[in-house]
């Protein structure tokens, strides 16, 4: 019997390290980073501002979230 889990489990993440994506910043984190989501997966974007649509590069992918920097 195969077991399905959320992003922290066996499913592949919707983003990959060093790849580029276009996202819309939806919220701001407590640390001031922008928060975007791809397929529900949280991405913290350094220097991102709410409402901004920007191109990002993924720096690190964890079990529950990724970190990225703006490249535009």
Secondary structure, DSSP 8 states (H G I E B T S, - for coil): ------TTTTS--S--TT-EEEEE--EE-TTS-EEEEETTEEEEEET--TT-EEEEEEEEE-SSEEEEEE--
